[in-house]
Amino acid sequence: MSWFKRNKEGITTSTKEKKETPEGLWQKCSNCKAIFASEDLKENYYVCDRCNHHERVGSQEYFDIIFDEGKYKELNAKLVSGDPLKFSDTKKYTDRVKASQEKTGLKDAIRTAHGKLDGEDFIVAAMDFSFIGGSMGSVMGEKIARAIDMAIKTKCPFMIISKSGGARMMEAGLSLMQMAKVSGKLGQLAEAGLPYISFLTDPTTGGVTASFAMLGDINIAEPDALIAFAGPRVVRETIGRDLPDGFQTSEFVFEHGFLDYIVERSDLRDTLALSLKLFRS
């Protein structure tokens, strides 16, 4: 026998009258699976307050954190990739770029911006992993090179926020050339006596790690970021042995002397401001 029964008919809620939860209202930590209101996670810089996992974020979020009052001017915003090799795999390269542009609202895998940090001019190049895995193509190299030229012209510090799967295979050798191109430009920045801060986030791999991501006057990283040339699976299969705990995390890389310090996202702005003051003193 049921505990409750309906005495009146027609009191059920119709499908049209049911209220559905708006999409994007809640988010799940990709590490511990804790559920958060999206607004709360945003206020905490997209860092889980249970396990301290730093969710991947894009250039917009970093610009909002770093620049005074979130104000900045984007540089060379209209640069887009060509298709010099007429490349095609499962789809044409031009179609892949167009699809990524429509999905993300970005022109390519990196944005560069000029603003102020603690009242001082600062130029930042930030990668977006959502755009073809933050892959390094000709546009990335050119935008970084132009941003460095701007830093030299305005005599201000420069930072690259790396978040990349490495070279963009659809541009082959033209992609690999960006390693030398950016490294050469960073040499010009050094000759001008201007600091370069390299900020490595999850993941920083491939040709980006093998070149300019490790050339900073200061190399810093977010907690538990993957920093590598080849990923752990490839390394394990190549050497045929188990890897140490935490292999290729930012903590592991720091312990082996390749990073100057690891910084929480909530402390990033203040830490950068202090670091740049030390260069000026």
SULHUGI-V191267 format. One line per field, one symbol per residue. phi: phi as a letter, one per 40 degrees, with the letter a starting at -180 (. if undefined). A space follows every 10 residues. Layout:
phi->???
//
This chain:
phi->.ccbaccbcg bcccdccccb cdcgcbbbcc bcgccbcdcc ccccgfbccc bgccccbbcc cccccccdfg cabcbfcccb ccbccfcabc acdccccccc cccbgbcaca bbababbfgb dabbbbcbcc cfgfccbccc ccccccccdc ccccfbcbbb bcaachcccc bfcccccccc cccccccccc ccgbcbbbbc bccbagcccc bccbbccbbb accfccbacc cdcccccccg acbcdgdgcc ccccccgcbc abbccccddc ccdccccccc c
//
